[in-house]
Amino acid sequence: MAYIFCIANQKGGVGKTTTTINLAAALAAIGQRVLMIDLDPQGNATMGSGVDKRQLAHSVYEVLLGEIGLAQARTPSVWGEAAARPGMPTYHVLGANRDLAGAEVELVNLEQRENRLKHAIAEVAADYDIVLIDCPPSLSLLTLNGLCAAHGVIVPMQCEYFALEGLTDLVNTIKQVHANLNKDLKIIGLLRVMFDPRITLQQQVSDQLKSHFGDKVFNTLIPRNVRLAEAPSYGLPGVVFDPAAKGSQAFIEFAKELVNRFQSA
């Protein structure tokens, strides 16, 4: 059975896409079979996986509307010659582009509109160990499809005051989806990203998170890292772009922690 995780946060700019593509690559690097689904019309997770969103033969838009199966729409992540070193991890991508922006309107009148993605994933679940869903930074019908399909939510967040405010909204949303639409949904954990231990406020917020959420806070910290920030301009996850970078190594550690957490659950 594939474990399905949403990477979600209703606050923008917290590193959801960076987390999704680097976690996908890190999980693949430690031997997991991974499918990454891009549910954001911006298509950044698609581009960051080496797949050109402008040249997609098929996208998540067609899958949600039932025009094509997920097995036909998925594509492998693509690394160029600069990153094509032996043993480089790859994973499957269900890409997104601007067509997805119209799906909101078109899904409204369809049956089981919030479960379209769940049914699509079920057809290929046996092919994967883990499915990661990159959600847009809003509570839309697209995000709802992700939450209804998932077993759990991984919440990337910066250790800043406004991030705590947004976290409250997200927790309430997850509770509502759990109560009404998806009994399996739960928060898997909070991932502290872009962390700089030299900033006192970040350390204080980090301590608050651990005090309030306990073991729901992952032990791994993802540091603020230039190489992770540079990687998307090359169409690569940082884990592939520079495997030796501190940020890349942190994502490998996070992948191991995540696997250990759900395997021991």
Sequence and secondary structure as in RCSB ss.txt:
>XXXX:A:sequence
MAYIFCIANQKGGVGKTTTTINLAAALAAIGQRVLMIDLDPQGNATMGSGVDKRQLAHSVYEVLLGEIGLAQART
PSVWGEAAARPGMPTYHVLGANRDLAGAEVELVNLEQRENRLKHAIAEVAADYDIVLIDCPPSLSLLTLNGLCAA
HGVIVPMQCEYFALEGLTDLVNTIKQVHANLNKDLKIIGLLRVMFDPRITLQQQVSDQLKSHFGDKVFNTLIPRN
VRLAEAPSYGLPGVVFDPAAKGSQAFIEFAKELVNRFQSA
>XXXX:A:secstr
  EEEEE  SSSSSSHHHHHHHHHHHHHHTT  EEEEE  TT HHHHTTT  GGG SS HHHHHTTSS HHHH E
E    GGG  TT    EEE   GGGGGHHHHHTTSTTGGGHHHHHHHTTGGG SEEEEE  SS  HHHHHHHHH 
SEEEEEE SSHHHHHHHHHHHHHHHHHHHHT TT  EEEEEEEEE TT HHHHHHHHHHHHHHGGGEEEEEEE  
HHHHHGGGGT  HHHH TTSHHHHHHHHHHHHHHHHHH  
